[in-house]
Amino acid sequence: MSDNEILGKVLYALAHSKVESKFNIRYTVSDPKAAKEQVLSDAVKDAKKKAKTISTAAGIKLGNIAAIEYSSSEPSFDTAPVRGLARCMTMGSGISYDIDIEPDDVRISDSVTVIWTIG
């Protein structure tokens, strides 16, 4: 059973219950720790590439890393793709809504400052 099928059944049950309910639908990455590590790795690689480009353009040699500064912020790893849920729902089998939604890409960023020596 797909996620949209399960979601359709849950929403149908909520809509037809006597209980007033409020809910949000959010998607997240399956492994936030790995995603954060990948973002940090990519940030350092990008900083190194840019430092090499700048030092080459300036005609100087890029040396060793002198310092790395990182503020341990917690990036958000989730997205809420459903704003107008009614537009995504049609009647399904009588015990479900047919849901046609896909999560947006989760976009995360982080900042790392890398300081190199030059020679």
C-alpha atoms as an extended CHARMM CRD file, in Angstrom:
* protein
*
       119  EXT
         1         1  MET       CA              0.0000000000        0.0000000000        0.0000000000  PROA      1               0.0000000000
         2         2  SER       CA              1.4200000000        3.4170000000       -0.9210000000  PROA      2               0.0000000000
         3         3  ASP       CA              1.8060000000        6.3350000000        1.4740000000  PROA      3               0.0000000000
         4         4  ASN       CA             -0.8920000000        8.2450000000       -0.4160000000  PROA      4               0.0000000000
         5         5  GLU       CA             -3.3270000000        5.3280000000        0.0000000000  PROA      5               0.0000000000
         6         6  ILE       CA             -2.7080000000        5.1950000000        3.7460000000  PROA      6               0.0000000000
         7         7  LEU       CA             -3.0040000000        8.9690000000        3.9880000000  PROA      7               0.0000000000
         8         8  GLY       CA             -6.2830000000        8.8620000000        2.0490000000  PROA      8               0.0000000000
         9         9  LYS       CA             -7.7560000000        6.3250000000        4.4850000000  PROA      9               0.0000000000
        10        10  VAL       CA             -6.6140000000        8.2920000000        7.5310000000  PROA      10              0.0000000000
        11        11  LEU       CA             -7.9900000000       11.5750000000        6.1820000000  PROA      11              0.0000000000
        12        12  TYR       CA            -11.2760000000        9.9460000000        5.2570000000  PROA      12              0.0000000000
        13        13  ALA       CA            -11.6180000000        8.4830000000        8.7590000000  PROA      13              0.0000000000
        14        14  LEU       CA            -10.8400000000       11.8580000000       10.3380000000  PROA      14              0.0000000000
        15        15  ALA       CA            -13.2440000000       13.7130000000        8.0560000000  PROA      15              0.0000000000
        16        16  HSD       CA            -16.0780000000       11.3010000000        8.8170000000  PROA      16              0.0000000000
        17        17  SER       CA            -15.5320000000       10.9510000000       12.5660000000  PROA      17              0.0000000000
        18        18  LYS       CA            -17.4850000000       12.8720000000       15.1810000000  PROA      18              0.0000000000
        19        19  VAL       CA            -14.2480000000       14.1250000000       16.7030000000  PROA      19              0.0000000000
        20        20  GLU       CA            -13.0580000000       17.5860000000       15.7050000000  PROA      20              0.0000000000
        21        21  SER       CA             -9.4520000000       17.2770000000       14.6170000000  PROA      21              0.0000000000
        22        22  LYS       CA             -6.6480000000       19.5170000000       13.4680000000  PROA      22              0.0000000000
        23        23  PHE       CA             -3.5430000000       18.1130000000       11.8450000000  PROA      23              0.0000000000
        24        24  ASN       CA             -0.4860000000       18.9440000000        9.7790000000  PROA      24              0.0000000000
        25        25  ILE       CA              1.2080000000       16.8470000000        7.1490000000  PROA      25              0.0000000000
        26        26  ARG       CA              4.9780000000       17.1570000000        7.0910000000  PROA      26              0.0000000000
        27        27  TYR       CA              7.7000000000       15.1700000000        5.3870000000  PROA      27              0.0000000000
        28        28  THR       CA             11.2560000000       14.7880000000        6.5980000000  PROA      28              0.0000000000
        29        29  VAL       CA             14.4350000000       12.9690000000        5.6430000000  PROA      29              0.0000000000
        30        30  SER       CA             14.8300000000        9.4080000000        6.8820000000  PROA      30              0.0000000000
        31        31  ASP       CA             18.2450000000       10.0340000000        8.4640000000  PROA      31              0.0000000000
        32        32  PRO       CA             18.7060000000       13.6410000000        9.6880000000  PROA      32              0.0000000000
        33        33  LYS       CA             22.1750000000       12.9090000000       11.1500000000  PROA      33              0.0000000000
        34        34  ALA       CA             23.5070000000       11.6140000000        7.8130000000  PROA      34              0.0000000000
        35        35  ALA       CA             21.8890000000       14.5410000000        5.9730000000  PROA      35              0.0000000000
        36        36  LYS       CA             23.5400000000       17.0640000000        8.3090000000  PROA      36              0.0000000000
        37        37  GLU       CA             26.9330000000       15.3620000000        7.9380000000  PROA      37              0.0000000000
        38        38  GLN       CA             26.5690000000       15.4430000000        4.1470000000  PROA      38              0.0000000000
        39        39  VAL       CA             25.6710000000       19.1430000000        4.2030000000  PROA      39              0.0000000000
        40        40  LEU       CA             28.7120000000       19.9450000000        6.3600000000  PROA      40              0.0000000000
        41        41  SER       CA             30.9930000000       17.8710000000        4.1340000000  PROA      41              0.0000000000
        42        42  ASP       CA             29.6570000000       19.6080000000        1.0350000000  PROA      42              0.0000000000
        43        43  ALA       CA             30.0970000000       23.0340000000        2.6840000000  PROA      43              0.0000000000
        44        44  VAL       CA             33.7840000000       22.3770000000        3.4640000000  PROA      44              0.0000000000
        45        45  LYS       CA             34.4280000000       21.0080000000       -0.0480000000  PROA      45              0.0000000000
        46        46  ASP       CA             32.7550000000       24.0890000000       -1.5370000000  PROA      46              0.0000000000
        47        47  ALA       CA             34.8170000000       26.4030000000        0.6810000000  PROA      47              0.0000000000
        48        48  LYS       CA             38.0390000000       24.6480000000       -0.4170000000  PROA      48              0.0000000000
        49        49  LYS       CA             37.1250000000       24.8800000000       -4.1010000000  PROA      49              0.0000000000
        50        50  LYS       CA             36.3550000000       28.5840000000       -3.8030000000  PROA      50              0.0000000000
        51        51  ALA       CA             39.5270000000       29.2600000000       -1.7910000000  PROA      51              0.0000000000
        52        52  LYS       CA             41.6130000000       27.5240000000       -4.4870000000  PROA      52              0.0000000000
        53        53  THR       CA             39.9240000000       29.5570000000       -7.2140000000  PROA      53              0.0000000000
        54        54  ILE       CA             40.5280000000       32.8170000000       -5.3470000000  PROA      54              0.0000000000
        55        55  SER       CA             44.1470000000       32.0340000000       -4.4590000000  PROA      55              0.0000000000
        56        56  THR       CA             44.9200000000       30.9780000000       -8.0400000000  PROA      56              0.0000000000
        57        57  ALA       CA             43.3770000000       34.1850000000       -9.3760000000  PROA      57              0.0000000000
        58        58  ALA       CA             45.4290000000       36.1870000000       -6.8640000000  PROA      58              0.0000000000
        59        59  GLY       CA             48.6000000000       34.3310000000       -7.8000000000  PROA      59              0.0000000000
        60        60  ILE       CA             49.2400000000       32.9730000000       -4.3290000000  PROA      60              0.0000000000
        61        61  LYS       CA             49.5730000000       29.4830000000       -2.9560000000  PROA      61              0.0000000000
        62        62  LEU       CA             46.8340000000       28.1770000000       -0.6840000000  PROA      62              0.0000000000
        63        63  GLY       CA             48.3270000000       26.7580000000        2.5000000000  PROA      63              0.0000000000
        64        64  ASN       CA             46.9930000000       24.5870000000        5.2950000000  PROA      64              0.0000000000
        65        65  ILE       CA             43.7850000000       25.1570000000        7.1930000000  PROA      65              0.0000000000
        66        66  ALA       CA             44.4220000000       27.5490000000       10.0790000000  PROA      66              0.0000000000
        67        67  ALA       CA             40.9430000000       27.4370000000       11.6220000000  PROA      67              0.0000000000
        68        68  ILE       CA             37.4390000000       26.1260000000       11.1190000000  PROA      68              0.0000000000
        69        69  GLU       CA             34.5160000000       27.9730000000       12.6620000000  PROA      69              0.0000000000
        70        70  TYR       CA             31.1350000000       26.3290000000       12.9190000000  PROA      70              0.0000000000
        71        71  SER       CA             28.1230000000       27.3270000000       14.9460000000  PROA      71              0.0000000000
        72        72  SER       CA             26.1310000000       24.2510000000       15.7710000000  PROA      72              0.0000000000
        73        73  SER       CA             22.7230000000       25.3040000000       14.4900000000  PROA      73              0.0000000000
        74        74  GLU       CA             20.0410000000       22.7240000000       13.8510000000  PROA      74              0.0000000000
        75        75  PRO       CA             18.8140000000       22.9380000000       10.2770000000  PROA      75              0.0000000000
        76        76  SER       CA             15.2130000000       22.0550000000        9.5330000000  PROA      76              0.0000000000
        77        77  PHE       CA             14.8320000000       18.7710000000        7.6810000000  PROA      77              0.0000000000
        78        78  ASP       CA             11.1300000000       18.8470000000        6.9690000000  PROA      78              0.0000000000
        79        79  THR       CA              8.6970000000       20.3090000000        4.5010000000  PROA      79              0.0000000000
        80        80  ALA       CA              4.9400000000       20.7980000000        4.5720000000  PROA      80              0.0000000000
        81        81  PRO       CA              3.7800000000       20.1460000000        1.0090000000  PROA      81              0.0000000000
        82        82  VAL       CA              0.0640000000       20.4230000000        1.6370000000  PROA      82              0.0000000000
        83        83  ARG       CA             -1.4140000000       23.8710000000        1.9650000000  PROA      83              0.0000000000
        84        84  GLY       CA             -4.7510000000       23.3460000000        0.2380000000  PROA      84              0.0000000000
        85        85  LEU       CA             -5.4790000000       19.7160000000        1.0110000000  PROA      85              0.0000000000
        86        86  ALA       CA             -8.9160000000       19.7920000000       -0.6390000000  PROA      86              0.0000000000
        87        87  ARG       CA             -7.2530000000       20.3210000000       -4.0390000000  PROA      87              0.0000000000
        88        88  CYS       CA             -5.3190000000       17.0660000000       -3.6010000000  PROA      88              0.0000000000
        89        89  MET       CA             -8.2810000000       14.8840000000       -2.6260000000  PROA      89              0.0000000000
        90        90  THR       CA            -10.9770000000       13.1630000000       -4.6510000000  PROA      90              0.0000000000
        91        91  MET       CA            -13.3940000000       10.4880000000       -3.5260000000  PROA      91              0.0000000000
        92        92  GLY       CA            -11.9210000000        7.0430000000       -3.7210000000  PROA      92              0.0000000000
        93        93  SER       CA            -13.3850000000        3.6730000000       -2.9140000000  PROA      93              0.0000000000
        94        94  GLY       CA            -15.9430000000        4.9210000000       -0.3870000000  PROA      94              0.0000000000
        95        95  ILE       CA            -13.6690000000        4.3500000000        2.6010000000  PROA      95              0.0000000000
        96        96  SER       CA            -10.8140000000        6.4970000000        1.3780000000  PROA      96              0.0000000000
        97        97  TYR       CA             -9.8400000000        9.6410000000       -0.4560000000  PROA      97              0.0000000000
        98        98  ASP       CA             -7.6080000000        9.3400000000       -3.4920000000  PROA      98              0.0000000000
        99        99  ILE       CA             -4.6620000000       11.5360000000       -2.5600000000  PROA      99              0.0000000000
       100       100  ASP       CA             -2.2280000000       12.7680000000       -5.1620000000  PROA      100             0.0000000000
       101       101  ILE       CA              0.5900000000       14.5580000000       -3.3800000000  PROA      101             0.0000000000
       102       102  GLU       CA              4.3550000000       14.3020000000       -3.4910000000  PROA      102             0.0000000000
       103       103  PRO       CA              6.6360000000       15.8670000000       -0.9240000000  PROA      103             0.0000000000
       104       104  ASP       CA              8.7350000000       18.8320000000       -1.9930000000  PROA      104             0.0000000000
       105       105  ASP       CA             12.4830000000       18.4290000000       -1.9590000000  PROA      105             0.0000000000
       106       106  VAL       CA             13.7970000000       19.1220000000        1.5110000000  PROA      106             0.0000000000
       107       107  ARG       CA             16.3000000000       21.9390000000        1.2530000000  PROA      107             0.0000000000
       108       108  ILE       CA             18.8060000000       22.4260000000        4.0370000000  PROA      108             0.0000000000
       109       109  SER       CA             21.8180000000       24.6210000000        4.4720000000  PROA      109             0.0000000000
       110       110  ASP       CA             24.4860000000       25.2130000000        7.0500000000  PROA      110             0.0000000000
       111       111  SER       CA             27.4880000000       27.5210000000        7.3720000000  PROA      111             0.0000000000
       112       112  VAL       CA             31.1210000000       26.6880000000        7.9490000000  PROA      112             0.0000000000
       113       113  THR       CA             33.9710000000       29.2210000000        7.9110000000  PROA      113             0.0000000000
       114       114  VAL       CA             37.3340000000       27.7880000000        6.9050000000  PROA      114             0.0000000000
       115       115  ILE       CA             40.4680000000       29.9370000000        7.2200000000  PROA      115             0.0000000000
       116       116  TRP       CA             43.5970000000       28.9580000000        5.3030000000  PROA      116             0.0000000000
       117       117  THR       CA             47.1580000000       30.1310000000        5.5110000000  PROA      117             0.0000000000
       118       118  ILE       CA             48.6290000000       31.5110000000        2.2900000000  PROA      118             0.0000000000
       119       119  GLY       CA             52.1160000000       31.4750000000        1.0010000000  PROA      119             0.0000000000
